[in-house]
């Protein structure tokens, strides 16, 4: 979640402060504080607040309204925007929002609280309208859901699923495989430009390598996508377009290879160029899913846990062999008693963020209810995929009848 605020007269918006953000939402939000001029307190709409720097953004605020219901302690709605000279690019909200009751002031200080949800890309990004259109295209849901369901059925065997997901590698297999495909295809097109006469043989071989690498790349990618689309409709839609563009690129490069083998080099070059165009935009959508929507990202990467001991549960509420999901200052925590020991690990599955507290505990092993990943609750170790990362371990103790946790202090 981002703290977005917006001046209704301008299109510029800013993220005032974000901590620990991913596509499932923020775990910690403190906001950005701005101070008005020393000339007096906030008394009227239109009052401009002195600029302050917040998270690298030079901020301004303008009072939208002032409530007189609390004399001496006015409450105001504030719009804020980034200085046009800011090194941090402004972002756009999914729809305009005015902070009103989410923004408060007390005497001379304005506290900008959480207002909006960080859903879109930088406003100036050229492909943004098209990507937004894909994300809103509900017509893509039916075919995408049918394909994803079939993929999950075909890849249900645990050993196969682990191999495809990258459990053995420590991170998803799909990203490095895409480098082989994109690198081979684009290198062939580059040879067409810089060595049109002497690079023909090398270009054909590179295209052949790219075609051969397409199958494992597509298999690992569609597996990751099928695991995510149930919880993220935007990934579902964009992923389908991504796959379709990859198919178009594959057909174009295959046709290019066929043309080259029949000595139609110019046709082969043009077909490869068209394939590179489709591949380039497909790669952009792949990056959007990974870095904007968080597909394949370790969902616990920003869950360090509270730095200080924090009470989360009465000791009497957790019996041996029981598990309990709770929250410690925004960090999801799973508490487990096993064989007289008390353990605490991150409750958000590192694979796709499902809550482990809703899973099944067998001995010291907890099974994720969504995709079947298994973890040892004693130390968070990954036992079985498709997850690729272990669960973060938290320090835990019992004091005065309360269970307390904090971020792990040991390696």
C-alpha positions in Angstrom: 0.0 0.0 0.0 1.3 3.5 -0.9 0.4 6.7 0.8 -0.8 8.6 -2.2 -2.3 12.0 -2.1 -3.5 14.1 -5.0 -4.1 17.8 -5.8 -7.4 17.9 -7.7 -6.1 20.6 -10.0 -3.0 18.7 -11.1 -2.3 15.3 -12.5 0.9 14.8 -10.5 0.7 12.5 -7.5 3.3 11.1 -5.1 3.9 8.2 -2.8 4.5 10.0 0.4 6.0 7.1 2.3 6.2 3.4 1.7 7.9 0.7 3.8 7.9 -3.0 2.9 5.8 -3.0 -0.2 4.7 -5.9 -2.4 1.6 -6.8 -4.4 -0.1 -8.2 -1.3 0.1 -4.9 0.5 2.3 -3.1 2.9 3.2 -4.3 6.4 4.3 -1.0 7.7 3.2 2.5 7.0 4.2 5.6 8.9 3.3 8.5 6.5 5.0 11.7 5.7 4.9 14.8 7.9 4.8 18.3 6.5 4.9 21.6 8.4 3.0 24.9 7.5 4.8 28.3 7.5 5.5 29.8 10.9 3.1 32.7 10.1 0.2 30.8 11.7 -1.7 27.6 12.0 -3.9 26.1 9.3 -6.9 28.3 9.2 -8.3 28.4 5.6 -8.6 26.4 2.4 -5.8 27.1 0.0 -3.2 27.5 2.7 0.1 26.3 1.2 2.4 24.3 3.4 6.2 24.8 3.3 7.9 22.1 1.1 9.6 19.2 2.9 11.6 16.3 1.5 10.0 13.0 2.1 11.6 9.7 0.8 13.6 11.7 -1.8 10.5 13.6 -3.0 10.2 17.3 -2.5 6.6 17.7 -1.3 4.1 20.5 -1.1 0.7 20.5 0.5 -2.4 22.6 0.1 -5.3 22.7 2.5 -8.6 21.6 0.9 -10.9 22.3 3.8 -10.7 23.2 7.5 -13.1 21.9 10.1 -14.0 24.3 13.0 -15.6 21.6 15.1 -12.4 21.4 17.2 -11.2 25.0 17.9 -7.5 25.2 18.4 -6.9 21.8 16.9 -8.2 22.1 13.4 -8.5 19.1 11.1 -7.8 19.6 7.4 -7.9 17.8 4.2 -4.6 18.2 2.3 -3.5 17.6 -1.2 0.2 17.0 -1.9 2.3 16.8 -5.0 5.8 16.3 -6.1 8.0 19.2 -7.2 8.5 19.0 -11.0 12.2 18.9 -10.4 12.0 15.9 -8.2 14.4 13.0 -9.0 11.6 10.6 -8.1 9.0 10.1 -10.8 5.4 10.8 -9.9 2.9 7.9 -10.1 -0.8 7.8 -11.0 -3.6 6.4 -8.9 -6.1 3.9 -10.3 -8.7 6.6 -9.8 -8.5 10.1 -8.3 -8.8 10.2 -4.5 -9.0 13.1 -2.1 -7.6 12.4 1.3 -10.3 14.2 3.4 -10.7 12.2 6.7 -7.5 10.2 6.0 -5.4 13.3 6.4 -5.1 15.1 9.8 -3.5 18.2 11.2 -2.8 19.1 14.8 -1.8 22.7 15.4 1.2 23.2 13.1 1.8 19.7 11.9 0.1 17.8 9.1 0.2 14.0 9.0 -0.5 12.5 5.6 -1.9 9.0 6.3 -2.4 6.1 4.0 -4.7 7.1 1.2 -4.5 5.0 -1.9 -3.3 1.7 -3.3 -0.2 1.7 -5.5 -1.6 0.0 -8.6 -0.2 1.7 -11.7 3.0 2.5 -13.3 4.7 5.9 -13.7 2.3 8.3 -15.4 4.9 9.2 -18.1 5.6 5.6 -19.2 4.6 5.1 -22.8 3.2 1.6 -22.7 1.1 2.4 -19.6 -2.3 2.9 -21.4 -2.0 -0.4 -23.2 -0.9 -2.4 -20.1 -3.7 -0.8 -18.1 -6.1 -1.9 -20.9 -4.9 -5.5 -20.6 -5.3 -5.4 -16.8 -8.9 -4.3 -17.2 -9.8 -6.6 -20.0 -12.3 -9.0 -18.3 -12.9 -10.7 -21.7 -9.5 -12.4 -21.1 -10.6 -14.1 -17.8 -12.5 -17.0 -19.3 -9.8 -18.4 -21.6 -7.1 -17.6 -19.0 -8.8 -19.4 -16.2 -9.4 -22.4 -18.4 -5.8 -22.6 -19.4 -4.5 -22.1 -15.9 -6.8 -24.8 -14.5 -5.5 -27.3 -17.1 -1.9 -26.3 -16.4 -2.4 -26.9 -12.7 -3.9 -30.4 -13.4 -1.0 -31.3 -15.7 1.7 -30.1 -13.3 0.1 -31.5 -10.1 2.8 -34.2 -9.6 5.0 -32.8 -6.8 8.4 -33.9 -8.2 7.7 -32.4 -11.6 6.3 -29.2 -10.0 9.3 -28.7 -7.9 11.7 -29.2 -10.8 9.8 -26.7 -13.0 9.4 -24.1 -10.1 13.1 -24.0 -9.3 13.0 -25.5 -5.7 16.3 -27.2 -6.5 17.8 -23.9 -7.8 16.8 -21.6 -4.9 14.8 -19.2 -7.1 12.4 -19.6 -10.1 13.9 -21.2 -13.3 11.9 -19.1 -15.7 14.0 -15.9 -15.5 17.4 -17.4 -16.6 15.7 -19.4 -19.3 14.2 -16.2 -20.8 17.7 -14.9 -21.2 18.6 -17.8 -23.5 15.5 -17.3 -25.7 15.7 -13.5 -25.9 19.4 -13.5 -26.2 19.5 -16.0 -29.0 16.7 -14.4 -31.0 17.9 -10.8 -30.6 21.5 -11.8 -31.4 20.3 -13.3 -34.7 18.6 -10.1 -35.6 21.7 -8.1 -34.6 23.8 -10.2 -36.9 21.3 -9.5 -39.7 22.1 -5.8 -39.2 25.8 -5.7 -38.6 26.8 -8.7 -40.7 24.1 -9.3 -43.3 26.5 -11.3 -45.6 28.8 -13.2 -43.3 26.5 -13.8 -40.4 23.9 -15.9 -42.1 25.0 -19.2 -40.7 25.5 -17.9 -37.2 22.0 -16.3 -37.3 20.4 -19.5 -38.3 22.1 -21.4 -35.5 21.1 -18.7 -33.0 17.4 -18.9 -34.1 17.6 -22.7 -33.7 18.9 -22.4 -30.2 16.1 -19.9 -29.3 13.4 -22.2 -30.7 14.8 -25.2 -28.8 14.9 -23.1 -25.5 11.3 -21.9 -26.0 9.6 -25.1 -24.7 11.2 -25.3 -21.2 11.0 -21.5 -20.9 7.3 -21.5 -21.7 6.7 -24.5 -19.4 8.3 -22.8 -16.4 6.6 -19.5 -17.0 3.1 -20.8 -17.4 3.6 -22.8 -14.2 4.5 -19.6 -12.3 1.6 -17.8 -13.9 -0.9 -20.5 -13.1 0.1 -20.4 -9.4 -0.6 -16.6 -9.2 -3.6 -15.9 -11.4 -6.2 -17.2 -8.9 -5.3 -14.4 -6.5 -4.4 -11.6 -9.0 -6.8 -11.0 -11.9 -4.3 -8.5 -13.4 -1.6 -11.1 -13.6 -4.2 -13.5 -15.1 -5.0 -11.1 -18.0 -1.5 -9.7 -18.6 0.0 -13.2 -18.5 -2.3 -14.4 -21.2 -1.3 -11.6 -23.5 2.3 -12.3 -22.6 1.9 -15.9 -23.7 0.2 -15.0 -26.9 2.9 -12.6 -27.9 5.5 -15.2 -27.1 3.6 -17.6 -29.4 3.6 -15.0 -32.2 7.3 -14.4 -31.8 8.0 -18.1 -31.9 6.0 -18.5 -35.1 7.7 -15.5 -36.7 11.2 -16.8 -35.9 10.3 -20.3 -37.0 9.1 -18.9 -40.3 12.3 -16.8 -40.5 14.4 -19.9 -40.0 12.5 -21.7 -42.8 12.9 -18.8 -45.1 16.7 -18.7 -44.5 17.0 -22.4 -45.2 15.4 -21.8 -48.6 17.8 -18.9 -49.4 15.1 -16.2 -48.9 17.4 -14.2 -46.6 15.6 -10.9 -46.9 12.3 -12.5 -46.0 14.0 -14.2 -43.1 15.5 -11.0 -41.8 12.1 -9.2 -42.0 10.3 -12.0 -40.2 13.0 -12.0 -37.5 12.6 -8.3 -37.1 8.9 -8.7 -36.6 9.5 -11.5 -34.2 11.9 -9.3 -32.2 9.2 -6.6 -31.9 6.7 -9.1 -30.5 9.3 -10.6 -28.2 10.3 -7.1 -27.0 6.8 -6.2 -25.9 6.2 -9.6 -24.5 9.4 -9.2 -22.4 8.1 -5.9 -21.2 4.9 -7.5 -20.0 7.0 -10.2 -18.3 8.9 -7.6 -16.4 5.7 -5.9 -15.4 4.4 -9.1 -13.9 7.6 -9.8 -12.0 8.5 -6.3 -10.8 5.2 -4.6 -10.6 2.8 -7.5 -9.7 5.4 -9.5 -7.8 5.1 -12.9 -9.7 8.0 -15.2 -8.6 9.2 -12.8 -5.9 9.8 -14.2 -2.4 6.7 -13.0 -0.5 8.5 -12.8 2.9 11.4 -10.6 1.6 10.0 -7.6 3.5 8.8 -9.3 6.7 11.6 -8.9 9.1 9.4 -8.9 12.2 9.4 -6.4 15.0 12.8 -5.3 16.2 11.7 -5.4 19.9 10.0 -8.1 21.8 6.3 -7.9 21.1 3.5 -9.8 22.9 1.2 -11.6 20.5 -0.7 -14.2 22.4 -1.5 -15.6 25.9 0.5 -18.7 26.6 -2.6 -20.6 27.6 -4.1 -20.2 24.1 -1.5 -22.4 22.4 -1.4 -26.1 23.2 1.1 -28.7 22.1 0.6 -29.7 18.5 -1.4 -26.5 17.8 -0.6 -23.6 15.4 -1.8 -20.0 15.6 -1.6 -17.2 13.1 -1.2 -13.7 14.5 0.3 -10.3 13.7 3.3 -8.6 15.3 3.5 -4.9 14.4 2.3 -5.7 10.8 4.5 -8.8 10.4 2.5 -12.1 9.9 3.6 -14.7 12.5 2.9 -18.4 12.8 3.2 -19.8 16.3 3.6 -23.5 16.9 4.1 -25.8 19.9 5.8 -29.0 19.1 7.2 -31.6 21.5 7.4 -29.1 24.2 9.1 -26.5 22.1 7.7 -23.1 21.0 8.5 -21.9 17.5 7.7 -18.8 15.4 8.1 -18.4 11.6 6.7 -16.1 9.0 3.0 -16.9 8.4 3.1 -15.7 4.8 4.2 -18.5 2.5 7.3 -17.4 0.6 5.8 -18.9 -2.6 2.7 -16.9 -3.2 1.8 -15.4 0.1 -0.9 -17.7 1.4 -1.3 -18.0 5.1 0.4 -21.1 6.6 -1.9 -21.0 9.6 -4.7 -22.2 7.4 -2.6 -25.2 6.3 -2.1 -28.7 7.9 0.5 -29.4 10.6 2.0 -32.9 10.6 4.6 -33.3 13.2 7.0 -30.4 12.7 6.0 -29.8 9.1 3.4 -27.3 8.0 1.9 -27.6 4.5 0.7 -24.5 2.7 -3.0 -24.8 1.8 -2.6 -23.2 -1.6 0.1 -25.0 -3.5 1.4 -27.6 -1.1 4.8 -26.2 -0.2 6.1 -27.6 3.1 8.2 -26.0 5.8 9.8 -27.2 9.1 8.3 -25.0 11.7 11.3 -25.4 14.0 13.6 -23.4 11.7 11.6 -22.5 8.6 13.5 -24.8 6.4 11.9 -25.5 3.0 11.0 -29.2 2.9 9.1 -29.4 -0.4 8.3 -27.0 -3.2 7.0 -25.4 -5.3 8.3 -22.6 -3.0 12.0 -21.8 -3.6 12.8 -20.0 -0.3 12.6 -21.0 3.3 10.4 -19.2 5.8 12.0 -16.5 8.0 12.5 -17.6 11.6 11.6 -15.3 14.5 12.9 -15.2 18.0 10.2 -16.3 20.5 9.9 -16.5 24.2 7.3 -16.8 27.0 7.2 -14.0 29.6 4.6 -13.5 32.4 2.1 -15.7 30.7 2.5 -14.1 27.3 4.2 -15.2 24.1 6.5 -12.6 22.6 8.3 -12.5 19.3 10.9 -10.3 17.6 13.0 -10.3 14.4 15.6 -13.1 14.5 18.9 -11.9 15.9 20.8 -15.0 14.9 22.0 -15.9 11.4 
